[in-house]
């Protein structure tokens, strides 16, 4: 019995080691993997989200949809039919209209149901992605406001400041159907710092502002809400979440 056990162990070890130079875990040949190089002209991939069985890729400057283990077959009449595929992922099956992405702020992306809300601060817009494509929600009464935020972002380049963390924090309130997003303080280029204190959801504005009052602030943090029921930006709130 001991000999048979030893023989079985040796055989298992040999077959396990035969698939690679050491133990079969060191083979990273991209030719043998479902690897695909997506369009780098759209900027880096900031977020991967699922909607039903599809993969949504949020680039800095674009949003695309990829089928997972499926493919589109085009008939002679031009109709597209969904079929199974042995490829895990492939090229974009569709790219949403408009040169919009989430920039470097994936924290602004919020999913509720089959809808996604996010901000493209570089272009000064807020967007909703649903079954009918991309909708610029900031056009509902807040077009100039978001445009001015985008211009200020481009001029002062908060992402380029080593001591400054520019995070557009967002969430969704299902009770009131509101997408709630916070834009942090903005200071003059090359003159910004958050300080060491912490704030909480119920912090008052003076406490939040005092963290960086030694630099010239050109925009005070704002929390605003988009109401899905009325399709309008309806409210400013006085809390300033960090996360």
C-alpha positions as CSV (number, residue, x, y, z in Angstrom):
1,X,0.0,0.0,0.0
2,X,2.9,2.4,0.8
3,X,4.6,1.6,-2.5
4,X,1.4,2.2,-4.5
5,X,0.8,5.5,-2.6
6,X,4.4,6.6,-3.4
7,X,4.0,5.7,-7.0
8,X,0.8,7.7,-7.3
9,X,2.4,10.7,-5.7
10,X,5.4,10.6,-8.0
11,X,3.1,10.3,-11.1
12,X,1.0,13.3,-9.9
13,X,4.1,15.4,-9.4
14,X,5.5,14.6,-12.8
15,X,2.2,15.4,-14.7
16,X,1.8,18.6,-12.7
17,X,5.3,19.8,-13.4
18,X,5.2,18.8,-17.1
19,X,3.0,21.7,-18.1
20,X,5.6,24.4,-17.3
21,X,9.3,24.8,-16.5
22,X,8.6,24.6,-12.8
23,X,5.0,23.9,-11.7
24,X,2.8,25.0,-14.6
25,X,2.1,28.5,-13.0
26,X,4.7,30.4,-14.9
27,X,3.3,30.4,-18.4
28,X,2.1,33.8,-19.4
29,X,2.1,33.5,-23.2
30,X,-0.5,36.1,-24.4
31,X,-1.0,34.1,-27.6
32,X,-2.7,31.4,-25.5
33,X,-4.9,33.8,-23.5
34,X,-8.1,35.7,-24.4
35,X,-6.1,38.9,-24.6
36,X,-7.2,42.0,-26.4
37,X,-5.6,45.4,-26.7
38,X,-8.2,48.1,-26.5
39,X,-8.0,51.5,-28.2
40,X,-5.3,53.6,-26.4
41,X,-6.5,56.7,-28.1
42,X,-9.4,56.7,-25.8
43,X,-7.1,57.1,-22.8
44,X,-6.5,54.7,-20.0
45,X,-9.3,52.3,-18.8
46,X,-10.6,53.7,-15.5
47,X,-13.4,51.4,-14.7
48,X,-15.0,48.1,-15.8
49,X,-18.7,47.6,-15.1
50,X,-21.2,45.0,-15.9
51,X,-24.7,45.5,-17.3
52,X,-26.6,42.3,-17.7
53,X,-24.0,40.1,-19.4
54,X,-22.1,42.9,-21.2
55,X,-18.9,44.5,-20.1
56,X,-18.8,48.3,-20.1
57,X,-15.4,49.9,-20.4
58,X,-15.0,53.4,-19.1
59,X,-12.0,55.1,-20.6
60,X,-10.8,58.6,-19.9
61,X,-12.4,59.9,-23.1
62,X,-14.8,57.2,-24.2
63,X,-17.3,54.5,-23.1
64,X,-17.6,51.2,-25.0
65,X,-19.5,48.0,-24.7
66,X,-18.0,44.5,-25.1
67,X,-19.8,41.2,-25.3
68,X,-18.7,38.4,-23.0
69,X,-18.5,35.0,-24.6
70,X,-20.9,36.2,-27.3
71,X,-20.6,37.6,-30.8
72,X,-22.6,39.5,-33.4
73,X,-23.3,37.7,-36.6
74,X,-24.4,40.0,-39.5
75,X,-26.9,38.5,-41.9
76,X,-27.2,39.3,-45.6
77,X,-30.0,41.8,-44.8
78,X,-27.6,43.7,-42.4
79,X,-29.4,42.4,-39.3
80,X,-27.2,41.6,-36.3
81,X,-27.8,38.3,-34.5
82,X,-26.3,37.5,-31.1
83,X,-24.5,34.1,-31.0
84,X,-22.3,32.2,-28.6
85,X,-18.6,32.5,-28.9
86,X,-15.5,30.7,-27.6
87,X,-13.8,34.1,-27.1
88,X,-14.2,35.5,-23.6
89,X,-13.9,39.1,-24.7
90,X,-13.3,40.7,-28.1
91,X,-13.5,44.1,-29.7
92,X,-16.1,46.7,-28.9
93,X,-19.5,45.8,-30.1
94,X,-20.5,49.4,-29.8
95,X,-19.0,52.8,-28.8
96,X,-21.4,55.3,-27.3
97,X,-21.8,58.6,-29.2
98,X,-19.9,61.6,-28.0
99,X,-16.3,62.0,-26.9
100,X,-17.2,61.5,-23.3
101,X,-15.5,59.4,-20.5
102,X,-14.9,59.6,-16.8
103,X,-11.5,61.3,-17.1
104,X,-9.4,60.3,-14.0
105,X,-12.4,60.2,-11.6
106,X,-14.0,56.7,-11.7
107,X,-15.3,57.4,-8.2
108,X,-18.0,59.6,-9.9
109,X,-19.5,56.5,-11.6
110,X,-22.6,55.2,-9.9
111,X,-24.7,52.3,-11.1
112,X,-28.4,52.0,-10.2
113,X,-30.4,49.4,-12.0
114,X,-29.2,49.4,-15.6
115,X,-28.3,53.1,-15.5
116,X,-24.9,54.6,-14.9
117,X,-24.3,58.1,-13.8
118,X,-20.9,59.8,-14.0
119,X,-19.0,63.1,-14.6
120,X,-16.6,64.1,-17.4
121,X,-15.0,67.0,-15.6
122,X,-12.6,67.8,-18.4
123,X,-15.5,68.5,-20.8
124,X,-17.7,70.0,-18.1
125,X,-20.6,67.6,-18.4
126,X,-22.5,65.1,-16.2
127,X,-23.9,62.1,-18.0
128,X,-26.3,59.2,-17.7
129,X,-25.7,55.9,-19.6
130,X,-28.9,53.8,-20.1
131,X,-30.4,51.6,-22.8
132,X,-30.9,54.6,-25.1
133,X,-27.2,55.6,-24.9
134,X,-25.5,58.5,-23.3
135,X,-27.5,61.5,-22.2
136,X,-25.9,64.8,-21.0
137,X,-27.9,65.4,-17.8
138,X,-26.0,68.6,-17.1
139,X,-27.9,70.2,-20.0
140,X,-31.0,70.1,-17.8
141,X,-30.7,73.6,-16.4
142,X,-27.0,73.3,-15.3
143,X,-25.1,73.5,-18.6
144,X,-23.2,76.7,-17.8
145,X,-22.5,75.6,-14.3
146,X,-20.8,72.4,-15.4
147,X,-19.1,74.1,-18.3
148,X,-17.5,76.6,-15.9
149,X,-16.4,73.7,-13.6
150,X,-14.7,72.0,-16.5
151,X,-12.9,75.1,-17.6
152,X,-11.6,75.7,-14.1
153,X,-10.4,72.1,-13.9
154,X,-8.5,72.4,-17.2
155,X,-6.9,75.7,-16.2
156,X,-5.8,74.6,-12.7
157,X,-5.0,71.0,-13.4
158,X,-5.8,69.6,-9.9
159,X,-4.8,66.1,-11.0
160,X,-1.2,67.3,-11.6
161,X,-0.8,68.4,-8.0
162,X,1.2,66.0,-5.8
163,X,-0.3,67.2,-2.5
164,X,-3.8,67.3,-3.8
165,X,-6.3,64.5,-4.2
166,X,-9.0,65.6,-6.6
167,X,-11.9,63.1,-6.1
168,X,-15.4,63.7,-7.5
169,X,-17.3,61.5,-5.0
170,X,-20.8,60.4,-5.9
171,X,-23.6,58.1,-4.8
172,X,-27.2,57.3,-5.5
173,X,-30.1,57.8,-3.0
174,X,-32.8,55.2,-4.0
175,X,-35.3,56.7,-1.6
176,X,-35.5,60.0,-3.6
177,X,-34.0,58.7,-6.9
178,X,-31.2,61.2,-6.7
179,X,-27.7,61.0,-8.1
180,X,-25.6,63.0,-5.6
181,X,-22.1,64.2,-6.6
182,X,-19.6,66.3,-4.7
183,X,-17.0,68.6,-6.3
184,X,-14.1,69.3,-3.9
185,X,-12.4,72.6,-3.3
186,X,-10.2,73.9,-6.0
187,X,-7.2,76.1,-5.4
188,X,-4.9,78.0,-7.6
189,X,-2.5,75.8,-9.6
190,X,0.6,74.6,-7.7
191,X,-0.8,76.0,-4.4
192,X,-3.0,73.4,-2.9
193,X,-3.1,70.9,0.0
194,X,-5.8,69.1,1.9
195,X,-4.2,69.2,5.3
196,X,-4.4,66.4,7.9
197,X,-7.8,66.7,9.4
198,X,-10.8,64.5,8.6
199,X,-14.4,65.4,7.8
200,X,-17.5,63.4,8.1
201,X,-21.0,63.4,6.4
202,X,-22.4,65.8,8.9
203,X,-19.4,68.2,8.9
204,X,-20.2,71.8,8.7
205,X,-18.8,73.9,5.8
206,X,-16.3,75.9,7.9
207,X,-14.6,72.8,9.3
208,X,-14.3,71.4,5.8
209,X,-12.9,74.7,4.4
210,X,-10.4,75.2,7.1
211,X,-8.4,72.2,6.0
212,X,-6.8,74.2,3.2
213,X,-7.3,77.8,4.1
214,X,-3.7,78.7,3.8
215,X,-4.0,78.6,0.0
216,X,-6.1,80.7,-2.3
217,X,-9.3,78.9,-2.9
218,X,-11.0,79.7,-6.2
219,X,-13.9,77.3,-5.8
220,X,-15.7,76.1,-2.7
221,X,-16.8,72.5,-2.5
222,X,-20.4,71.8,-3.6
223,X,-22.6,68.8,-3.3
224,X,-25.5,68.7,-5.8
225,X,-28.3,66.3,-6.7
226,X,-29.8,65.2,-10.0
227,X,-33.4,63.9,-9.6
228,X,-34.2,61.0,-11.9
229,X,-38.0,61.4,-11.5
230,X,-38.1,65.0,-12.7
231,X,-35.0,64.7,-14.9
232,X,-33.6,67.9,-13.3
233,X,-30.8,69.1,-11.0
234,X,-32.9,70.0,-8.0
235,X,-30.8,70.6,-4.9
236,X,-27.6,71.7,-3.3
237,X,-26.6,69.9,-0.1
238,X,-24.3,71.0,2.7
239,X,-22.4,67.8,3.4
240,X,-19.0,67.1,1.8
241,X,-18.0,63.4,1.8
242,X,-14.5,62.3,1.3
243,X,-15.3,58.8,0.2
